Amino acid sequence: MGIDTSMIGRTRPGGTLLVTRSRLRHFAKATGQTDPLFVDVETARRQGHRDLPVPPTFYFAVDFEMPDPFAYLTEAGVDLRAVLHAEQRFVYHRTAYAGDELTSSSVVTDVFEKKGGELRFLVSQTPVVDVVGHTVVVMHHTVAVRTLPGAAA
């Protein structure tokens, strides 16, 4: 299955994303966001922002701006059909805006199992930084890998 404690401390580069107004507006539409703060520049400016602010969960998209965001799992021997998104949380440090370039990187912080090894969990911490290296947000996420029927644990 590939997930064991030897993965703790393993780092991987993430993605880099130039945040555009268009991308933020598409994200707002896709997530059902109706607050004009996230789609109308004048509204954002009236509320004290320099441009459209990045919505809270948009940062997750930065980590997918790479050719194969799941390569670290497949390289560890994980069958992607067995992967479940178990948990996600964000610790915000500052607001990012349209026009900002953001970059992520990740480190595996924990690996554990439940149900006698039927479920294995990989916990990662992913800081997202701006072009000068200031931390914008730190994402903490957990993926679960279940044992597929007929597969060895």
Phi, psi and omega in degrees: 000337171089342181263114173215176187296345178295344179281343181298130182092349179293133180249159175210145175290154177252222181244171173232134185223126169275114183283123179247156176301318181301314180296320178295321179293321177296319178298315179301315180296315182295331183260005177074022180289125181249354179291121181298343177307325186267359181228344184241115184300317181296320176298315179300316180294320177298333180267012173094009179263153180279340179195191177296126177282152177284126178296155188309316184265359180300330184303333178301330181294332181300319183291344179267003181274060177210160185304319181218090184294348180254011182303323181298330177283313181294325177295334177273001178088016181275131174280116185298341176293343183262000186271135176233140175280114187264321184202150176212133171215158185232139171242113187269136179247327179199165179270139172254160185225165171307136182101342179280147172254125184242145180227142178241161170206159184226155172224137176283124183254343179198152173220130178209170180226162177221168178055045177061030179093358178293331176236127176242143186238140177236122182252130180233153173241129185231100174284143174245125184239158176271184187294339178263005175091006177286134178288127178265314181207152171241121179263139174241123181221151181235131171248143176252141176238116181266155176283123180284148178307131178086354181266149176285143181290000000 
